[in-house]
Amino acid sequence: MTARRNFKHQVRARAAKTGESYTSALRHFRPTPSGDVMSEARTPKSVRLAVAQTPVREDPQDVAALRESGREVRALMCEASAQGARVVHFPEGAICFPGKHVMSVDGPVAVGPADWDRCRWPVLQSELAAIAQLARELRLWTVIASVHRLTGPNRPHNSLYVISDRGAVVTRYDERLLSKTKVSYMYSPGVSPVTFEVDGVRFGCLLGMEIHYPELFAEYEKLDVDCVLFSTSGTPGNTAAQAQGHATVNSYWVSLAVPAQHSAKAPSGIVAPNGDWLARCPTDDSPSVAVVNLDDTSEAAADAVTYGRPWRREARAGVYTEHQVIDPRSEDRTAAF
């Protein structure tokens, strides 16, 4: 803690002397393992990220609704691009989140196996193709949720497509830890984490109910991601607080993308590695984006990234076992005060 305070003191001292901002002054320093500071600039990581909230519709048979969702997504892509974003991140169901009662062969009252022949696949695919084309035109990386069709009779995946700034799908994340209804009647689960990089910043993807599984967020920390993109369509509940917790304990950014209709409780937003919200969308149910710079030299990130993350990695790796002692009073769990 002393080394950390000394480091921040030296950065602030330089900022006061030169008139630079804290972030600019920080670029001139690199902490050593001993806590000393070397006046040597390191290569910072920085990328501009937009998180979106859109209305989520539940009927994949409704062609007009699918088209409207596609138009809303593309309008927000243009808005994100106009604000200088390099990456835009959308919620689960941005085009459509097929409802369990809408899709059930036993519906609309009972819930049973989904009839995926009800989905207007050509329309859905044409909207995704138009989104990819716009991503190419805007030079904008786009992370968009959709249903990924498999070979029949297999159920589809619930997925996040990662579309590059060249308009190509470079990878896809498939939700792994599904709800009971999803895995019983709707989708085939995915099998692995997914990462991708933009301008040197590494992203990981999670989806659906996976906010409730800290082991998935810890897995991405081990994969050295800088930001986790989490998309959901469900009622938020304590989702926002969980996003802050995952960001804090793993010392990375978390982007939370939720439906516009849930914005009054938990709007879409981006959490810094120290747990602070950097930006959030409006709470008025409107389709919108919030745009921020993910800059690991910023005051909201530098401390957590420089100290918190390495410290936790050492503790988890068992480095501290060398400091364990052999002492009868340590071994006796019933020892008196």
LOBALUM-841690 format. One record per residue (C-alpha): x, y, z; residue in one letter; residue number from 1. Coordinates in Angstrom, 2 decimals. Layout:
REM LOBALUM-841690
         x         y         z   aa     i
         X         Y         Z    A   NUM
...
REM end
This chain:
REM LOBALUM-841690
         x         y         z   aa     i
      0.00      0.00      0.00    M     1
      2.91      2.36      0.77    T     2
      4.49      1.73     -2.63    A     3
      1.16      2.42     -4.27    R     4
      0.73      5.73     -2.44    R     5
      4.31      6.73     -3.29    N     6
      3.75      5.95     -6.93    F     7
      0.56      8.01     -7.14    K     8
      2.25     10.83     -5.23    H     9
      5.08     10.96     -7.77    Q    10
      2.66     10.97    -10.68    V    11
      0.60     13.78     -9.13    R    12
      3.78     15.72     -8.35    A    13
      4.83     15.60    -11.98    R    14
      1.32     16.64    -13.07    A    15
      1.43     19.63    -10.73    A    16
      4.89     20.63    -11.95    K    17
      4.22     20.33    -15.68    T    18
      0.53     21.19    -15.81    G    19
     -0.27     17.82    -17.37    E    20
     -3.34     15.80    -16.49    S    21
     -2.89     12.78    -14.19    Y    22
     -3.29     10.49    -17.19    T    23
     -0.65     12.31    -19.24    S    24
      1.80     12.36    -16.36    A    25
      1.27      8.66    -15.72    L    26
      2.57      7.82    -19.18    R    27
      6.07      8.85    -18.05    H    28
      6.31      6.31    -15.25    F    29
      6.61      2.58    -14.84    R    30
      6.53      0.96    -11.38    P    31
      9.10     -1.73    -10.61    T    32
      8.38     -4.85     -8.50    P    33
     10.05     -3.17     -5.50    S    34
      7.66     -0.24     -5.68    G    35
     10.23      2.19     -7.05    D    36
      9.36      4.22    -10.09    V    37
     11.34      4.34    -13.32    M    38
     10.92      7.38    -15.54    S    39
     10.33      5.33    -18.64    E    40
      7.19      5.41    -20.73    A    41
      5.45      2.11    -21.44    R    42
      3.13      1.32    -24.28    T    43
     -0.38      2.15    -23.05    P    44
     -3.49      0.26    -24.06    K    45
     -6.39      2.34    -25.29    S    46
     -9.49      1.85    -27.41    V    47
    -12.81      3.69    -27.64    R    48
    -15.78      1.46    -26.79    L    49
    -19.51      2.06    -27.19    A    50
    -22.13      0.02    -25.34    V    51
    -25.70      0.06    -26.62    A    52
    -29.19     -0.57    -25.33    Q    53
    -31.93     -1.52    -27.79    T    54
    -35.55     -2.68    -27.52    P    55
    -35.67     -6.48    -27.47    V    56
    -38.45     -8.21    -29.39    R    57
    -39.49    -11.83    -28.85    E    58
    -41.14    -13.09    -32.05    D    59
    -38.78    -14.28    -34.80    P    60
    -41.83    -14.83    -37.05    Q    61
    -42.52    -11.07    -37.14    D    62
    -40.71     -9.84    -40.24    V    63
    -41.52     -6.18    -39.62    A    64
    -40.12     -6.40    -36.07    A    65
    -36.93     -8.08    -37.29    L    66
    -36.45     -5.34    -39.88    R    67
    -37.09     -2.60    -37.31    E    68
    -34.57     -4.13    -34.91    S    69
    -31.99     -4.20    -37.68    G    70
    -32.61     -0.55    -38.49    R    71
    -32.26      0.43    -34.82    E    72
    -28.99     -1.46    -34.50    V    73
    -27.56      0.20    -37.60    R    74
    -28.67      3.66    -36.42    A    75
    -26.82      3.13    -33.14    L    76
    -23.77      1.88    -35.01    M    77
    -23.73      5.19    -36.90    C    78
    -24.13      7.10    -33.65    E    79
    -21.27      5.17    -32.01    A    80
    -19.06      5.77    -35.03    S    81
    -19.85      9.49    -35.00    A    82
    -18.60      9.57    -31.39    Q    83
    -15.32      7.98    -32.42    G    84
    -15.96      4.42    -31.22    A    85
    -13.80      1.59    -32.56    R    86
    -15.99     -1.12    -31.00    V    87
    -19.74     -1.21    -30.36    V    88
    -21.37     -3.80    -28.09    H    89
    -25.08     -4.76    -28.20    F    90
    -27.36     -6.62    -25.75    P    91
    -28.65    -10.16    -26.04    E    92
    -31.59    -10.20    -28.42    G    93
    -30.59     -7.03    -30.25    A    94
    -32.27     -8.37    -33.41    I    95
    -34.62    -10.80    -31.67    C    96
    -34.65    -12.84    -28.48    F    97
    -37.10    -15.66    -29.27    P    98
    -39.56    -16.03    -26.39    G    99
    -40.01    -19.47    -24.84    K   100
    -43.81    -19.28    -25.20    H   101
    -43.62    -17.96    -28.75    V   102
    -41.34    -20.80    -29.83    M   103
    -42.83    -23.67    -27.80    S   104
    -44.64    -26.41    -29.66    V   105
    -46.86    -26.59    -26.56    D   106
    -47.40    -22.81    -26.39    G   107
    -48.56    -20.25    -25.83    P   108
    -49.51    -21.33    -22.28    V   109
    -47.14    -24.24    -21.65    A   110
    -43.42    -24.30    -22.34    V   111
    -41.99    -27.16    -24.36    G   112
    -39.38    -27.85    -27.04    P   113
    -38.86    -24.92    -29.38    A   114
    -39.98    -25.17    -32.98    D   115
    -37.16    -23.37    -34.79    W   116
    -38.93    -23.69    -38.13    D   117
    -40.98    -20.71    -36.90    R   118
    -37.94    -18.47    -37.16    C   119
    -37.68    -16.36    -40.32    R   120
    -34.07    -17.34    -40.90    W   121
    -33.60    -15.57    -44.27    P   122
    -34.80    -12.26    -42.80    V   123
    -32.61    -12.62    -39.71    L   124
    -29.60    -13.46    -41.85    Q   125
    -30.21    -10.54    -44.20    S   126
    -30.33     -8.11    -41.25    E   127
    -27.06     -9.51    -39.89    L   128
    -25.49     -9.22    -43.34    A   129
    -26.56     -5.56    -43.53    A   130
    -25.01     -4.97    -40.10    I   131
    -21.75     -6.56    -41.24    A   132
    -21.74     -4.40    -44.36    Q   133
    -22.23     -1.26    -42.29    L   134
    -19.45     -2.33    -39.91    A   135
    -17.17     -2.44    -42.95    R   136
    -18.29      0.97    -44.19    E   137
    -17.86      2.58    -40.76    L   138
    -14.66      0.66    -39.96    R   139
    -16.38     -0.29    -36.70    L   140
    -15.94     -3.54    -34.79    W   141
    -19.44     -4.74    -33.90    T   142
    -20.38     -7.32    -31.27    V   143
    -23.96     -8.35    -31.95    I   144
    -26.08    -11.09    -30.34    A   145
    -28.17    -13.48    -32.42    S   146
    -29.28    -17.07    -32.78    V   147
    -26.70    -19.20    -34.60    H   148
    -28.36    -21.94    -36.65    R   149
    -26.90    -25.45    -36.53    L   150
    -27.51    -28.50    -38.70    T   151
    -30.90    -30.06    -37.92    G   152
    -32.11    -31.57    -35.69    P   153
    -29.61    -29.84    -33.40    N   154
    -30.86    -26.77    -31.57    R   155
    -29.10    -23.48    -32.38    P   156
    -26.60    -21.65    -30.20    H   157
    -27.39    -18.42    -28.39    N   158
    -24.45    -16.38    -29.61    S   159
    -22.44    -13.18    -29.84    L   160
    -20.97    -12.54    -33.28    Y   161
    -17.75    -10.53    -33.41    V   162
    -17.71     -8.61    -36.70    I   163
    -14.43     -6.88    -37.58    S   164
    -14.03     -3.41    -39.04    D   165
    -13.69     -5.17    -42.41    R   166
    -17.19     -6.59    -42.12    G   167
    -16.13    -10.20    -41.49    A   168
    -17.20    -12.49    -38.65    V   169
    -13.84    -13.18    -36.98    V   170
    -15.17    -15.26    -34.10    T   171
    -18.37    -16.15    -32.25    R   172
    -19.14    -16.77    -28.60    Y   173
    -21.83    -19.31    -27.73    D   174
    -23.50    -19.09    -24.31    E   175
    -22.25    -21.99    -22.18    R   176
    -24.06    -21.87    -18.83    L   177
    -27.67    -21.68    -19.92    L   178
    -30.82    -21.29    -17.87    S   179
    -32.86    -24.45    -17.25    K   180
    -35.42    -23.45    -19.88    T   181
    -32.79    -22.56    -22.47    K   182
    -30.88    -25.82    -22.14    V   183
    -34.02    -27.99    -21.84    S   184
    -36.01    -26.55    -24.74    Y   185
    -34.22    -23.82    -26.67    M   186
    -30.48    -23.97    -27.31    Y   187
    -27.36    -26.11    -27.56    S   188
    -24.72    -24.87    -25.07    P   189
    -21.36    -23.57    -26.21    G   190
    -18.07    -25.14    -25.20    V   191
    -15.33    -22.53    -24.79    S   192
    -14.40    -18.93    -23.96    P   193
    -13.67    -16.53    -26.81    V   194
    -11.25    -13.61    -26.99    T   195
    -10.37    -11.09    -29.67    F   196
     -8.19     -7.99    -29.90    E   197
     -8.73     -4.48    -31.21    V   198
     -5.82     -2.01    -31.19    D   199
     -3.96     -4.14    -28.64    G   200
     -6.89     -4.34    -26.21    V   201
     -8.12     -7.88    -25.57    R   202
    -11.84     -8.57    -25.11    F   203
    -13.74    -11.58    -23.77    G   204
    -17.45    -12.36    -24.28    C   205
    -20.21    -13.59    -21.97    L   206
    -23.94    -13.84    -22.49    L   207
    -27.37    -14.43    -21.00    G   208
    -27.30    -15.48    -17.33    M   209
    -23.53    -15.90    -17.15    E   210
    -23.18    -12.80    -14.94    I   211
    -24.05    -15.19    -12.08    H   212
    -20.94    -17.35    -12.59    Y   213
    -17.80    -15.68    -11.21    P   214
    -15.66    -18.58    -12.45    E   215
    -16.31    -17.47    -16.04    L   216
    -15.06    -13.96    -15.27    F   217
    -12.04    -15.41    -13.46    A   218
    -11.35    -17.58    -16.50    E   219
    -11.09    -14.47    -18.66    Y   220
     -8.72    -12.87    -16.16    E   221
     -6.43    -15.87    -16.63    K   222
     -6.71    -15.37    -20.38    L   223
     -5.37    -11.84    -19.84    D   224
     -8.36     -9.95    -21.19    V   225
     -8.64     -6.21    -20.62    D   226
    -12.45     -6.03    -20.93    C   227
    -15.37     -8.48    -20.75    V   228
    -18.39     -7.74    -22.93    L   229
    -21.51     -9.11    -21.21    F   230
    -24.83     -9.07    -23.05    S   231
    -28.14     -9.97    -21.45    T   232
    -31.86     -9.72    -22.18    S   233
    -33.21    -10.64    -18.76    G   234
    -34.62     -8.53    -15.94    T   235
    -31.53     -6.90    -14.42    P   236
    -32.11     -7.42    -10.69    G   237
    -28.65     -7.06     -9.17    N   238
    -26.89     -7.46    -12.52    T   239
    -25.36     -3.99    -12.41    A   240
    -23.87     -4.57     -8.96    A   241
    -22.51     -7.93    -10.08    Q   242
    -20.87     -6.29    -13.10    A   243
    -19.13     -3.84    -10.78    Q   244
    -18.00     -6.68     -8.55    G   245
    -16.56     -8.73    -11.42    H   246
    -14.72     -5.68    -12.76    A   247
    -13.24     -4.91     -9.35    T   248
    -12.07     -8.38     -8.32    V   249
    -10.55     -9.07    -11.74    N   250
     -9.17     -5.57    -12.37    S   251
    -10.56     -5.18    -15.88    Y   252
    -13.35     -3.29    -17.62    W   253
    -16.83     -4.81    -17.90    V   254
    -19.28     -3.62    -20.53    S   255
    -22.91     -4.36    -19.58    L   256
    -25.39     -4.32    -22.49    A   257
    -29.07     -4.68    -21.56    V   258
    -32.43     -4.12    -23.30    P   259
    -33.71     -0.56    -23.45    A   260
    -36.92     -1.60    -21.69    Q   261
    -34.90     -2.44    -18.54    H   262
    -32.93      0.80    -18.50    S   263
    -34.93      2.33    -15.64    A   264
    -33.48     -0.31    -13.30    K   265
    -30.08     -0.91    -14.90    A   266
    -29.12      0.94    -18.07    P   267
    -26.29     -0.27    -20.27    S   268
    -22.91      0.99    -19.16    G   269
    -19.18      0.42    -18.79    I   270
    -17.44     -0.28    -15.48    V   271
    -13.78      0.63    -14.89    A   272
    -11.31     -1.82    -13.29    P   273
    -11.74      0.01     -9.98    N   274
    -15.51     -0.65    -10.00    G   275
    -16.65      2.85    -10.95    D   276
    -19.18      3.41    -13.73    W   277
    -17.45      5.35    -16.50    L   278
    -20.61      5.96    -18.53    A   279
    -24.21      4.72    -18.68    R   280
    -27.04      5.04    -21.16    C   281
    -30.21      7.03    -20.31    P   282
    -32.84      5.46    -18.04    T   283
    -35.80      6.43    -20.24    D   284
    -36.12      3.19    -22.25    D   285
    -34.65      4.87    -25.33    S   286
    -32.30      3.16    -27.81    P   287
    -28.93      4.75    -27.11    S   288
    -25.17      4.31    -26.76    V   289
    -22.63      5.31    -24.12    A   290
    -19.06      5.79    -25.34    V   291
    -15.81      5.85    -23.33    V   292
    -12.08      5.39    -23.79    N   293
    -10.71      2.20    -22.26    L   294
     -7.34      3.63    -21.24    D   295
     -5.21      1.65    -18.81    D   296
     -3.27      4.76    -17.84    T   297
     -6.40      6.58    -16.65    S   298
     -6.82      7.20    -12.93    E   299
     -9.86      4.88    -12.89    A   300
     -7.80      1.98    -14.24    A   301
     -4.08      2.43    -13.60    A   302
     -4.06      1.57     -9.90    D   303
     -6.11     -1.62    -10.33    A   304
     -4.22     -2.78    -13.41    V   305
     -0.75     -1.93    -12.09    T   306
     -1.14     -3.25     -8.55    Y   307
     -4.42     -5.09     -7.99    G   308
     -4.17     -7.56    -10.81    R   309
     -0.53     -8.68    -10.29    P   310
     -1.09     -8.92     -6.53    W   311
     -4.16    -11.15     -6.91    R   312
     -2.35    -13.32     -9.44    R   313
      0.49    -13.88     -7.00    E   314
     -1.91    -14.78     -4.21    A   315
     -3.86    -17.19     -6.42    R   316
     -0.66    -18.80     -7.69    A   317
      0.36    -19.73     -4.15    G   318
      3.36    -17.41     -3.97    V   319
      2.49    -16.49     -0.40    Y   320
      2.98    -20.07      0.84    T   321
      6.68    -19.28      1.33    E   322
      5.64    -17.01      4.18    H   323
      3.71    -19.71      6.02    Q   324
      5.11    -20.68      9.42    V   325
      5.21    -23.75     11.62    I   326
      3.86    -22.77     15.01    D   327
      1.87    -24.81     17.53    P   328
     -0.43    -21.85     18.15    R   329
     -1.15    -21.75     14.42    S   330
     -2.00    -25.45     14.25    E   331
     -4.16    -25.46     17.40    D   332
     -7.58    -24.27     16.22    R   333
     -8.93    -24.21     19.77    T   334
     -6.08    -22.17     21.26    A   335
     -7.15    -19.55     23.79    A   336
     -6.88    -15.88     23.00    F   337
REM end
